Amino acid sequence: MGESGSRIAERALMHLEAIECAHDLRITNKSEIVSEIACRVSDERSVLVICTSLNTWVAMNRTDGSIFIPREVLEPLIELAEIRERSA
């Protein structure tokens, strides 16, 4: 992961940690989500869009203490971000 990927990973981690704080829970697959985002998008705005959507999903599906964000939730969000980045 290059400097850009590292910056994106840091941004994604910050957003996911904010989601955890806001909902008082732990995202059990947070590191996998950060890695996937950092490998596939290069724009901080894409990270914001993805994580805002994840925040909404967590709010609607939250459980006590911890939550696992399934790949079928994350994948379409990243795909849309990739499409937006290619067309920008």
C-alpha positions as CSV (number, residue, x, y, z in Angstrom):
1,M,0.0,0.0,0.0
2,G,1.5,3.3,-1.1
3,E,1.3,6.7,0.6
4,S,-2.1,7.3,-0.9
5,G,-3.4,4.0,0.3
6,S,-2.0,4.6,3.7
7,R,-3.8,8.0,3.8
8,I,-7.0,6.4,2.7
9,A,-6.7,3.6,5.3
10,E,-6.1,6.2,8.1
11,R,-9.2,8.1,6.9
12,A,-11.4,4.9,6.8
13,L,-10.2,3.9,10.2
14,M,-11.0,7.3,11.7
15,H,-14.6,7.1,10.2
16,L,-15.1,3.6,11.5
17,E,-13.9,4.5,14.9
18,A,-16.3,7.4,14.9
19,I,-19.1,5.0,14.0
20,E,-18.1,2.8,16.9
21,C,-18.2,5.7,19.3
22,A,-21.5,7.1,18.0
23,H,-23.2,3.7,18.5
24,D,-21.2,2.5,21.5
25,L,-20.2,-0.7,19.8
26,R,-17.2,-2.5,18.2
27,I,-17.1,-3.4,14.5
28,T,-15.5,-6.8,14.7
29,N,-14.2,-6.8,11.1
30,K,-13.0,-3.2,11.1
31,S,-9.4,-4.0,9.9
32,E,-10.7,-6.0,6.9
33,I,-13.1,-3.2,6.0
34,V,-10.2,-0.6,6.2
35,S,-8.0,-2.8,4.1
36,E,-10.6,-3.4,1.4
37,I,-11.4,0.3,1.2
38,A,-7.7,1.3,1.0
39,C,-7.0,-1.2,-1.7
40,R,-9.9,-0.2,-3.9
41,V,-10.5,3.6,-3.7
42,S,-8.1,6.5,-3.9
43,D,-10.3,9.5,-3.0
44,E,-11.0,10.7,0.5
45,R,-14.5,11.7,-0.7
46,S,-15.1,8.0,-1.6
47,V,-14.2,7.0,1.9
48,L,-16.6,9.5,3.3
49,V,-19.5,8.2,1.1
50,I,-18.7,4.6,1.9
51,C,-18.5,5.2,5.7
52,T,-21.5,7.4,5.8
53,S,-23.5,4.6,4.2
54,L,-22.0,2.1,6.6
55,N,-23.0,4.4,9.5
56,T,-26.6,4.3,8.3
57,W,-26.4,0.5,8.0
58,V,-25.0,0.1,11.5
59,A,-27.7,2.4,12.9
60,M,-30.4,0.3,11.4
61,N,-28.8,-3.1,12.2
62,R,-27.0,-2.4,15.5
63,T,-26.8,-4.9,18.3
64,D,-25.5,-4.6,21.8
65,G,-21.7,-4.5,22.0
66,S,-20.5,-5.5,18.6
67,I,-21.4,-5.8,15.0
68,F,-20.1,-7.6,11.9
69,I,-20.5,-5.7,8.6
70,P,-21.1,-8.4,5.9
71,R,-19.2,-8.3,2.6
72,E,-22.6,-8.1,0.8
73,V,-23.1,-4.7,2.5
74,L,-19.6,-3.3,1.9
75,E,-19.1,-4.6,-1.7
76,P,-21.8,-2.5,-3.5
77,L,-20.7,0.6,-1.7
78,I,-17.1,0.2,-2.8
79,E,-18.2,-0.7,-6.3
80,L,-20.2,2.6,-6.6
81,A,-17.2,4.5,-5.3
82,E,-15.0,2.9,-7.9
83,I,-17.4,3.8,-10.6
84,R,-17.6,7.4,-9.4
85,E,-13.8,7.7,-9.3
86,R,-13.4,6.3,-12.8
87,S,-15.9,8.7,-14.2
88,A,-14.5,11.8,-12.4
